[in-house]
Amino acid sequence: MVAISARDGNQGAVRVGFSEHGVEATVTANYFLLELAADDTGDDRYNGQTPRLELRCKSIWVRGDTTTIGRISIIAGLTGIMQGSFPILTGSEGFKGIG
């Protein structure tokens, strides 16, 4: 289980992916965007939150889409699955859309 939230003083978005190359990609977008929207406090704050994502992964990469983001929080559950049980998926090994 993974849940990601972000807050900033400006409207923007956070790139979320499963490899560094995936979120840094300029040609193929191997990430999804977490959009920040104005909250209802009247302050200049923009927030975004993913739903609870039922994922099993070794790493999560995040970065601001067009600018830096003030705060990003990640909540992740742990499993008893050994690290060696996860295959290494990269675009260089023929897996499309991984990054």
N, C-alpha and C positions, 0 to 999 in steps of 0.2 A: 504494500500500500504506500502510495506517495501522494502528498498534497503540497502545492506550491502557492505562495502568496507573495505579492509585491506591493510596495507603496513608494510614491515619489511626489515631489512638488510640481511636476509637469506631466502632461499627458504623454503617454508613450506605450511601449510594449516590451516584453521580455521574451527572448528566444529561449526555448527549452528543447534540448536534444539529448542524445545518448552517446555522443562522441564530440571531442573538441572540433574536429573537422566538420561535423554536422552542423554545429551552431555558427561556425565561422564561414561556412560555404557562401560563395557569391554567385555561383552558377546554378546549382541545384539546392533548394532549401530542404535540408534534412532536419528540420526542427518544426515545432509548432509555436505560435505566438500566444502569449498571455497578455491580452490587452488591458491597459489601465484605464479606468473610467472615473469620472468625478464622483466623490462621495457626497452624501447629503448633509454634511456638517456645516457647509458654508465656507469652510477653509479651502485654501488652494491645495487640496490633497487628492491624489488619484490612486485608486486601489484596484487590484485584480486578484482573483483566486481561482485555481483550478478546482474541479470537483475531485472527489477521492478517486485516484487512479489506481486500479488494481494491476500493478506491474511487478515484475521481478527483473531487476537489472543490477549491474555492478556499479554503474556510475551515471550521474546526471550532470549535464553541463548547462549553465545559464549565462546569459549576457544581455545587456540592453540592446534593443533592436537598432535604434538610431542614436541613442545617447546613454549615459550612465543612469542607473536606477538607484535611488536612495537606499532602499531596503528590500531584500529578498529573504523569505523564510521557506525552509523545506522541512516537512515532517515526513519521515520514512520509517516504515516497519522493517524489522529484521527477520530473516528466516534462518533455519538451520542448514541451509543448502551450502555445501562446500564450494569455495571459489572456483576450484578446478572443474566443477560440473557445468559451468557456463561456457558455451563456445565463444570464441572471439569472432565477432562479426564486423568486417570492415569492407568498404567499397573496393579496396585493393585486392580482396580475395573473391570478388565476383558477386558479392551481395549488393543488390541494387537498393538505393534509398536509405542506406545506413549512414554514410558519411565518412 
